[in-house]
Structures are given as C-alpha cells and as structure tokens.
C-alpha cells in the first residue's frame, strides 16, 4: 500500500529568470534542492486554517529558454553589469545563469484539509497557488498566466483512491495532463552499473570517472571487416556516438560534510548564529529526463529528503529505480 494519499498539482507555472547554475559543476536546470526548499518554505507560509503537511515534490518541465548565447561549442550566459560602487568605480560582473521555465509542480501532501468537501479542497488549492505566485522558485519570479490561459494554470488537489486499479487509472489520467513535458528522476543505479563496467577495463576508475563518462558525448571507433576479394579482408573505420540508455544528465543531489559539526556561534560570520554549523560540498549523481506517460506511479516522480546525519549526508532521494524494478 502506497503512503502517498493526496497530490497537490500546480500546473504550467511560468517562471522568469530562475537559476540555471545548479552546482559548481552543473548547469542547465535548477537543482532539485531548490524545489524541495520551495516546498519547505511554502509549508511555513500556510495560514493556520490550511491543515496541510508537505512530504515530497516532483517537477515536470514543459518548456525552457536558457538566457545564453551559443557560438560554436562555447556558450556564454547573458550577464548584467552592476551599478557603480560608492567610490564611483565599476563593479565587477558576477556570473549568474538565468533560465525561463514553464513547469508543473506536484506535491505529495497529508492533513485534515485533504479530507474536506470538494469545494474546500478546490479553495485550498487556489490559496496555495496564490501563495506560490508571490514566492521565488529557484530564484526566479512567477509570471501571471497570459490572457486566455488562466484555466490551464488551474490548481487542484487530487485524493488518490485506496484501490490499486482505481489509483492506477487516476494516475494515468493525471500524467496525460502533464504532456508534453519531461520529469527529472534519479538514476543512481546507472552510475553504479557504469562504474562496475569501467572497472572491468580500468580497475583504477573512480565514481567521478564514471560520472563524467555518462555526462558527455563519447565518440567511439568501430572497425568492420569486409571481404573484397577471395581470402582478402579489408577493415573499414567509422566513428559513432555512444548511445546512452535514455536522456541522462549530471545533477547535484545534496551535500556531504567535510568538517565536524560546530556548535551555534562557534564559527564566525555564519549566516545564522543560533543553529549548528557544518562545512559541506556538493554531492552528484545521474538524473534522467523521462516523459510523464512512462511513469507508473507517483513515487517515481517525487523527490524527498533522505538525510543520514551520522554519516554527514544531506541529500535528496527519488524512488524511480526502486519502483521501476519492482514492476519489472
């Protein structure tokens, strides 16, 4: 039995100037931690009469427009020059990657409001949508719907059926409404598998080598032998791009500790001197963009916090692989 009972859906949100630099080593789409952070900030902003608790979040991207210029193999972000400083000198340019997005947000929620009448659920969904419209999503601003497209952005709260067949039918109807688009899921399994394959040829290969190998276009040489004359073979050389099992992308999935846990106020110039402090670095994995019609249950779409405080891991998780293999 699934633990996900209700889905709050905010369809076709238009976000302007979101952060396209997701980590020190990746760019092109905001990190999933930005959307989990939005979920947590949204829960804190809810009025008292909305009894809702947010568990996880999924994102479907329908359209994007990266604010970058491409010249050959080089891409450059569109940057803005800051005003002059107090001394009248020209301020330095700080590189900021921006992207315009059209996305659908799907939240798994629980709470008393989920079990109210249909009108109460619709009102709750509208209130949440209004709150989100005044918030930042991955650093970007939510743009109002254009005239004639307001109904396309109508939010709704879907109560999932307890019966497995009825629940599957509900989800099939939902995922059709998310087309065309692509959902970002986590594929830790492909990174582990590729590392094992690389170590068969290069025992010294590391997880970073496997991650980089999956993140780039690899041109491979193919040798084919053809018989030209009786008993004579001729070799032909061709170059092909290695085909990957899906639309794979490198993504950050959280942070790993590189220091001990400091007590509040022990580290000078910390942003908040009332909470513990720890130095961390980014954690990376492989993500995959999949069409919503290939999802079989909400768990494959949703991301949630999966920290291991003893190991110093502050990361996000997604159950696409576990649910995919369970169905196979």
VENTAKA-V901852 format. One record per residue. N is the residue number from 1. PHI is phi in degrees with one decimal (none if undefined). OMEGA is omega in whole degrees, 0 to 359 (none if undefined). Layout:
n->N phi->PHI omega->OMEGA
n->N phi->PHI omega->OMEGA
This chain:
n->1 phi->none omega->181
n->2 phi->-73.8 omega->176
n->3 phi->-83.8 omega->180
n->4 phi->-84.3 omega->184
n->5 phi->-107.6 omega->185
n->6 phi->-142.4 omega->177
n->7 phi->-124.1 omega->173
n->8 phi->-104.0 omega->189
n->9 phi->-117.1 omega->176
n->10 phi->-114.4 omega->189
n->11 phi->-86.0 omega->169
n->12 phi->50.6 omega->173
n->13 phi->-75.9 omega->177
n->14 phi->-100.4 omega->184
n->15 phi->-116.3 omega->182
n->16 phi->-110.0 omega->176
n->17 phi->60.9 omega->171
n->18 phi->-73.1 omega->182
n->19 phi->-78.8 omega->181
n->20 phi->-90.1 omega->179
n->21 phi->-96.9 omega->188
n->22 phi->-86.0 omega->181
n->23 phi->-168.4 omega->177
n->24 phi->-62.6 omega->185
n->25 phi->-122.6 omega->184
n->26 phi->-134.4 omega->177
n->27 phi->-154.6 omega->176
n->28 phi->117.1 omega->178
n->29 phi->-160.2 omega->180
n->30 phi->-58.6 omega->177
n->31 phi->-66.9 omega->179
n->32 phi->-63.7 omega->176
n->33 phi->-63.6 omega->177
n->34 phi->-67.2 omega->181
n->35 phi->-78.1 omega->174
n->36 phi->-67.6 omega->175
n->37 phi->-63.9 omega->175
n->38 phi->-60.3 omega->180
n->39 phi->-60.7 omega->181
n->40 phi->-69.0 omega->178
n->41 phi->-67.2 omega->179
n->42 phi->-64.4 omega->180
n->43 phi->-62.7 omega->179
n->44 phi->-70.8 omega->184
n->45 phi->-88.4 omega->183
n->46 phi->-64.4 omega->175
n->47 phi->-67.9 omega->186
n->48 phi->-62.7 omega->184
n->49 phi->-75.7 omega->176
n->50 phi->-93.2 omega->181
n->51 phi->-88.2 omega->183
n->52 phi->-130.3 omega->175
n->53 phi->-129.8 omega->184
n->54 phi->-91.9 omega->183
n->55 phi->-107.2 omega->184
n->56 phi->-158.0 omega->184
n->57 phi->-143.4 omega->174
n->58 phi->-126.6 omega->183
n->59 phi->-131.8 omega->171
n->60 phi->-115.6 omega->180
n->61 phi->-97.2 omega->180
n->62 phi->-97.6 omega->181
n->63 phi->-159.5 omega->178
n->64 phi->-151.8 omega->177
n->65 phi->-145.9 omega->180
n->66 phi->-72.4 omega->179
n->67 phi->-84.4 omega->183
n->68 phi->-147.1 omega->177
n->69 phi->-109.5 omega->182
n->70 phi->-111.9 omega->176
n->71 phi->-130.7 omega->186
n->72 phi->69.0 omega->178
n->73 phi->-92.9 omega->184
n->74 phi->-105.2 omega->176
n->75 phi->-121.4 omega->180
n->76 phi->-128.5 omega->178
n->77 phi->-71.3 omega->172
n->78 phi->-76.9 omega->185
n->79 phi->-111.0 omega->178
n->80 phi->-115.7 omega->178
n->81 phi->-89.9 omega->181
n->82 phi->-75.0 omega->177
n->83 phi->-61.3 omega->181
n->84 phi->-66.1 omega->182
n->85 phi->-83.1 omega->184
n->86 phi->-63.2 omega->181
n->87 phi->-85.0 omega->181
n->88 phi->85.4 omega->179
n->89 phi->-86.8 omega->179
n->90 phi->-73.2 omega->180
n->91 phi->-73.8 omega->180
n->92 phi->-70.1 omega->177
n->93 phi->-84.8 omega->176
n->94 phi->-99.1 omega->183
n->95 phi->-67.0 omega->178
n->96 phi->-133.0 omega->177
n->97 phi->-92.0 omega->181
n->98 phi->-122.8 omega->180
n->99 phi->-149.3 omega->173
n->100 phi->-93.1 omega->186
n->101 phi->-131.0 omega->164
n->102 phi->-125.0 omega->189
n->103 phi->-133.2 omega->170
n->104 phi->-115.0 omega->178
n->105 phi->-102.0 omega->179
n->106 phi->-123.2 omega->181
n->107 phi->-111.4 omega->169
n->108 phi->-89.0 omega->186
n->109 phi->-134.1 omega->172
n->110 phi->-137.9 omega->178
n->111 phi->140.5 omega->183
n->112 phi->-62.3 omega->182
n->113 phi->-61.1 omega->181
n->114 phi->-66.0 omega->185
n->115 phi->-106.9 omega->177
n->116 phi->-80.0 omega->178
n->117 phi->-67.4 omega->183
n->118 phi->-58.6 omega->180
n->119 phi->-64.3 omega->179
n->120 phi->-67.0 omega->179
n->121 phi->-66.1 omega->179
n->122 phi->-64.4 omega->178
n->123 phi->-65.0 omega->179
n->124 phi->-63.3 omega->179
n->125 phi->-63.0 omega->179
n->126 phi->-65.5 omega->180
n->127 phi->-64.3 omega->179
n->128 phi->-64.0 omega->179
n->129 phi->-62.1 omega->179
n->130 phi->-66.0 omega->178
n->131 phi->-65.9 omega->180
n->132 phi->-63.7 omega->181
n->133 phi->-63.1 omega->178
n->134 phi->-101.6 omega->181
n->135 phi->-107.4 omega->174
n->136 phi->-93.0 omega->175
n->137 phi->-114.3 omega->183
n->138 phi->53.6 omega->179
n->139 phi->83.7 omega->182
n->140 phi->-100.4 omega->181
n->141 phi->-96.0 omega->177
n->142 phi->-81.0 omega->183
n->143 phi->-95.3 omega->178
n->144 phi->-58.9 omega->180
n->145 phi->-67.3 omega->177
n->146 phi->-68.6 omega->180
n->147 phi->-59.6 omega->180
n->148 phi->91.2 omega->182
n->149 phi->-119.9 omega->182
n->150 phi->-64.7 omega->181
n->151 phi->-64.5 omega->180
n->152 phi->-67.6 omega->180
n->153 phi->-100.2 omega->181
n->154 phi->-69.0 omega->180
n->155 phi->-79.6 omega->175
n->156 phi->-154.1 omega->180
n->157 phi->-111.9 omega->184
n->158 phi->-103.7 omega->174
n->159 phi->-89.0 omega->183
n->160 phi->-79.0 omega->182
n->161 phi->-74.2 omega->178
n->162 phi->-76.2 omega->178
n->163 phi->-72.9 omega->186
n->164 phi->-62.5 omega->182
n->165 phi->-68.4 omega->179
n->166 phi->-64.9 omega->179
n->167 phi->-66.0 omega->179
n->168 phi->-64.0 omega->178
n->169 phi->-65.2 omega->177
n->170 phi->-57.9 omega->184
n->171 phi->-68.8 omega->177
n->172 phi->-62.7 omega->177
n->173 phi->-67.6 omega->180
n->174 phi->-65.0 omega->185
n->175 phi->-66.9 omega->174
n->176 phi->-66.4 omega->179
n->177 phi->-75.1 omega->180
n->178 phi->-93.0 omega->178
n->179 phi->-92.2 omega->350
n->180 phi->-78.6 omega->181
n->181 phi->171.5 omega->178
n->182 phi->-138.5 omega->179
n->183 phi->-106.5 omega->179
n->184 phi->-92.2 omega->179
n->185 phi->-126.2 omega->183
n->186 phi->-96.9 omega->179
n->187 phi->-126.4 omega->175
n->188 phi->-58.2 omega->183
n->189 phi->-63.9 omega->180
n->190 phi->-68.2 omega->178
n->191 phi->-66.6 omega->178
n->192 phi->-63.9 omega->180
n->193 phi->-65.2 omega->182
n->194 phi->-67.9 omega->177
n->195 phi->-63.0 omega->178
n->196 phi->-63.8 omega->179
n->197 phi->-67.5 omega->180
n->198 phi->-67.0 omega->182
n->199 phi->-71.0 omega->173
n->200 phi->-67.8 omega->178
n->201 phi->-97.7 omega->181
n->202 phi->-130.7 omega->182
n->203 phi->-58.0 omega->183
n->204 phi->-87.3 omega->182
n->205 phi->-62.4 omega->180
n->206 phi->-109.5 omega->177
n->207 phi->-62.4 omega->178
n->208 phi->-64.6 omega->178
n->209 phi->-61.1 omega->179
n->210 phi->-66.1 omega->180
n->211 phi->-64.2 omega->179
n->212 phi->-67.1 omega->181
n->213 phi->-66.6 omega->178
n->214 phi->-80.3 omega->186
n->215 phi->-92.9 omega->186
n->216 phi->-122.4 omega->173
n->217 phi->-88.2 omega->181
n->218 phi->-108.5 omega->176
n->219 phi->-92.3 omega->183
n->220 phi->-116.5 omega->180
n->221 phi->-87.5 omega->178
n->222 phi->-117.3 omega->177
n->223 phi->-109.2 omega->177
n->224 phi->-122.4 omega->181
n->225 phi->-106.2 omega->178
n->226 phi->-124.7 omega->181
n->227 phi->-92.1 omega->180
n->228 phi->-88.3 omega->178
n->229 phi->-128.4 omega->181
n->230 phi->-61.2 omega->177
n->231 phi->82.0 omega->181
n->232 phi->-110.6 omega->179
n->233 phi->-112.5 omega->178
n->234 phi->-121.4 omega->181
n->235 phi->-92.8 omega->176
n->236 phi->-115.5 omega->182
n->237 phi->-103.7 omega->176
n->238 phi->-138.8 omega->179
n->239 phi->-111.4 omega->181
n->240 phi->-132.6 omega->174
n->241 phi->-84.1 omega->180
n->242 phi->-62.5 omega->181
n->243 phi->-86.3 omega->179
n->244 phi->-96.1 omega->181
n->245 phi->-79.2 omega->181
n->246 phi->118.1 omega->180
n->247 phi->-86.7 omega->185
n->248 phi->-96.8 omega->179
n->249 phi->-142.0 omega->174
n->250 phi->-77.1 omega->182
n->251 phi->-138.9 omega->169
n->252 phi->-84.4 omega->182
n->253 phi->-124.5 omega->179
n->254 phi->146.5 omega->185
n->255 phi->-139.8 omega->176
n->256 phi->-119.4 omega->184
n->257 phi->-70.9 omega->175
n->258 phi->-123.1 omega->177
n->259 phi->-151.2 omega->176
n->260 phi->-73.5 omega->179
n->261 phi->-87.7 omega->181
n->262 phi->-89.6 omega->179
n->263 phi->-74.5 omega->180
n->264 phi->-55.7 omega->179
n->265 phi->82.6 omega->182
n->266 phi->-75.3 omega->180
n->267 phi->-100.6 omega->181
n->268 phi->-70.0 omega->175
n->269 phi->65.3 omega->175
n->270 phi->-69.0 omega->183
n->271 phi->-63.9 omega->180
n->272 phi->-130.7 omega->184
n->273 phi->-84.6 omega->182
n->274 phi->-103.0 omega->181
n->275 phi->-125.6 omega->178
n->276 phi->-61.3 omega->186
n->277 phi->-130.9 omega->178
n->278 phi->-151.3 omega->174
n->279 phi->-80.5 omega->183
n->280 phi->-136.7 omega->171
n->281 phi->-134.2 omega->186
n->282 phi->-70.9 omega->172
n->283 phi->-105.7 omega->185
n->284 phi->-124.0 omega->174
n->285 phi->-150.6 omega->178
n->286 phi->-112.2 omega->175
n->287 phi->-110.5 omega->179
n->288 phi->-137.9 omega->173
n->289 phi->-88.5 omega->181
n->290 phi->-125.5 omega->176
n->291 phi->-71.1 omega->182
n->292 phi->-56.5 omega->182
n->293 phi->-69.5 omega->177
n->294 phi->-90.6 omega->176
n->295 phi->-80.1 omega->182
n->296 phi->-110.9 omega->180
n->297 phi->-159.4 omega->181
n->298 phi->-60.6 omega->183
n->299 phi->-59.8 omega->180
n->300 phi->-70.2 omega->183
n->301 phi->-90.9 omega->195
n->302 phi->-85.4 omega->176
n->303 phi->-112.3 omega->181
n->304 phi->-147.6 omega->180
n->305 phi->-78.2 omega->181
n->306 phi->-137.3 omega->183
n->307 phi->-79.4 omega->170
n->308 phi->-126.5 omega->187
n->309 phi->-66.4 omega->179
n->310 phi->-65.1 omega->179
n->311 phi->-88.2 omega->181
n->312 phi->73.4 omega->181
n->313 phi->-108.9 omega->177
n->314 phi->-122.6 omega->189
n->315 phi->-137.7 omega->178
n->316 phi->-105.7 omega->180
n->317 phi->-134.0 omega->178
n->318 phi->-143.5 omega->188
n->319 phi->-98.1 omega->180
n->320 phi->-60.3 omega->183
n->321 phi->-65.8 omega->181
n->322 phi->-61.4 omega->180
n->323 phi->-71.6 omega->180
n->324 phi->-64.4 omega->181
n->325 phi->-71.1 omega->179
n->326 phi->-67.4 omega->182
n->327 phi->-83.9 omega->183
n->328 phi->-59.1 omega->none
